[in-house]
Amino acid sequence: MMFIERIKQLRKECQLPLRKFAAALDIDSATYWKIERGERRAKREHIPIIAEILQADPKELLTLWLADQVVAVVENDREISDKVLDVAKQNISKG
């Protein structure tokens, strides 16, 4: 979970307590704690807010968030995951 590790790292670098960070996202601390532990996923709409709070690159955070979503979908089919990603990349290039 690349996205979670990155925001956890940035939050700690900013010395921002979990409860204050959760409040800035307008979610309760327990919910954010579940996100940091990987039990829940952050919502896409939180990414620009997180980037602003942590003074991070929103494109980097979105990239990591999307990559985590892709991994979650294909990780159980490892024998064909490379092919799946190649086909998806080809279709995105056509679009």
C-alpha positions in Angstrom: 0.0 0.0 0.0 2.2 2.7 -1.4 -0.3 5.5 -0.9 -0.8 4.8 2.8 2.9 4.5 3.5 3.6 7.8 1.8 0.9 9.8 3.6 2.0 8.2 6.9 5.6 9.2 6.2 4.5 12.8 5.2 2.2 13.1 8.2 5.0 12.1 10.6 7.5 14.4 8.9 5.0 17.3 9.4 4.6 16.2 13.0 0.9 16.3 12.5 -1.0 14.2 15.1 -3.4 11.6 13.7 -6.4 13.3 15.3 -5.7 16.7 13.8 -5.1 15.2 10.4 -8.4 13.3 10.6 -10.2 16.5 11.6 -8.7 18.3 8.6 -10.2 15.6 6.4 -13.5 15.9 8.2 -13.4 12.2 9.3 -13.2 10.8 12.8 -9.8 9.6 14.1 -11.0 5.9 14.2 -11.8 6.0 10.5 -8.5 7.6 9.6 -6.6 5.1 11.8 -8.2 2.3 9.8 -7.0 4.0 6.6 -3.4 4.2 7.9 -3.6 0.5 9.0 -4.9 -0.5 5.6 -8.3 -1.6 6.8 -10.1 1.1 4.8 -9.3 3.0 1.7 -9.0 6.7 1.5 -11.5 8.3 -0.8 -10.3 9.9 -4.0 -11.8 13.3 -3.0 -9.5 13.3 0.0 -6.3 13.3 -2.1 -6.2 17.0 -2.9 -6.9 17.9 0.7 -4.2 15.5 1.9 -1.8 17.0 -0.5 -2.5 20.5 0.6 -2.3 19.6 4.3 1.0 17.7 3.9 2.4 20.1 1.2 2.8 17.1 -1.1 2.5 16.7 -4.9 -1.2 15.9 -5.6 -0.2 14.0 -8.8 2.2 11.8 -6.8 -0.4 11.0 -4.2 -3.1 10.3 -6.9 -0.6 8.1 -8.8 0.1 6.0 -5.6 -3.6 5.9 -4.7 -4.5 4.6 -8.2 -1.7 2.1 -8.3 -2.9 0.7 -5.0 -6.4 0.4 -6.6 -5.0 -1.5 -9.5 -2.9 -3.8 -7.3 -6.0 -4.6 -5.2 -7.9 -5.7 -8.4 -5.2 -7.8 -10.0 -3.2 -9.2 -7.0 -5.2 -12.4 -6.8 -4.4 -13.2 -10.5 -0.7 -12.9 -10.4 -0.1 -15.4 -13.2 -1.8 -13.0 -15.7 -1.4 -9.7 -13.9 1.4 -8.5 -16.3 -0.8 -9.3 -19.3 -3.8 -7.6 -17.8 -1.7 -4.5 -17.2 -0.4 -4.6 -20.7 -3.9 -4.8 -22.2 -5.1 -2.0 -20.0 -2.2 0.2 -21.0 -2.8 -0.4 -24.7 -6.5 0.5 -24.3 -5.7 3.6 -22.4 -3.2 4.7 -25.1 -5.9 4.2 -27.8 -8.4 6.3 -25.9 
